[in-house]
Amino acid sequence: MSYRMPIAISAPCIGLLLMAASAPDGTWSGGRYLLRFSASGVTLETDCASANFAPVVAGKDGHFRIEGRYSAHTPGPQSAMEEGPAGEPATLSGRMQGGQLDLVLNVKGMAPQRLVLDQGNKVKMIRCY
């Protein structure tokens, strides 16, 4: 004897399943940038700066937009006495296409930066601090 049980999934739940399926993961790099995706968020590193962003939820077409904080570093000691969250507000938006990410980094007070990163590439950082 078999039983059939109807299963109802609401439209928002289906959308979340589709969106989560196409989020990038792992380590991506190119030029002087290193980007790491994890369940807890996204980190971006370059020679003289770093940034932390919220976790990615990409659309089924691979587009995403996340917000975070960007901190420029300088040689010598960094001040620990600054008030408020570290760094400037930033957004990272872009699209994942196969093994490549085409991104735009927007940081308050700076011109937008376009980044093209590949999964699995290695990059050598020359730190300024």
Residue pairs with C-beta under 8 A, 6 or more apart in sequence:
16 57
18 59
18 60
19 57
19 58
19 59
19 60
20 57
21 60
22 58
22 59
22 60
22 61
22 62
22 96
23 37
23 56
23 57
23 58
23 64
24 37
24 56
24 58
24 64
24 96
24 101
24 119
25 37
25 38
26 36
26 37
26 119
26 120
27 34
27 35
27 36
27 37
27 119
27 120
28 34
28 35
28 36
28 37
28 101
28 117
28 118
28 119
28 121
29 35
29 117
29 118
29 121
29 122
29 123
30 115
30 116
30 117
30 118
30 121
30 123
31 115
31 116
31 123
32 46
32 47
32 123
32 125
32 126
33 44
33 45
33 46
33 115
33 117
33 123
34 44
34 45
34 46
34 123
34 125
35 42
35 43
35 44
35 45
35 101
35 103
35 115
35 117
36 42
36 43
37 56
38 55
39 55
40 55
41 52
41 53
41 54
41 55
41 68
42 52
42 53
42 54
42 55
42 56
42 66
42 68
42 92
43 50
43 51
43 52
43 53
44 50
44 51
44 52
44 53
44 70
44 92
44 105
45 125
46 125
47 125
47 126
47 127
47 128
48 72
48 73
48 74
48 127
48 128
48 129
49 70
49 71
49 72
49 73
50 70
50 71
50 73
51 68
51 69
51 70
51 71
51 87
51 90
51 92
51 105
51 107
52 68
52 69
53 66
53 67
53 68
53 90
53 92
54 66
54 67
54 68
55 66
56 64
56 66
57 64
58 64
58 96
61 95
62 95
62 96
62 97
63 93
63 94
63 95
64 93
64 94
64 95
64 96
65 91
65 92
65 93
66 91
66 92
66 93
67 89
67 90
67 91
68 90
68 91
68 92
69 85
69 86
69 87
69 88
69 89
69 90
70 87
70 88
70 89
70 90
70 105
70 107
71 86
71 87
71 88
72 87
73 127
73 128
73 129
74 128
74 129
75 128
75 129
76 129
78 129
88 107
88 108
88 109
88 110
89 107
89 108
90 105
90 106
90 107
90 108
91 105
91 106
92 103
92 104
92 105
92 106
93 103
93 104
93 106
94 101
94 102
94 103
94 104
94 115
95 101
95 102
99 118
99 119
99 120
100 116
100 117
100 118
100 119
101 115
101 116
101 117
101 118
101 119
102 114
102 115
102 116
103 114
103 115
103 116
103 117
104 112
104 113
104 114
104 115
105 112
105 113
105 114
105 115
106 112
107 113
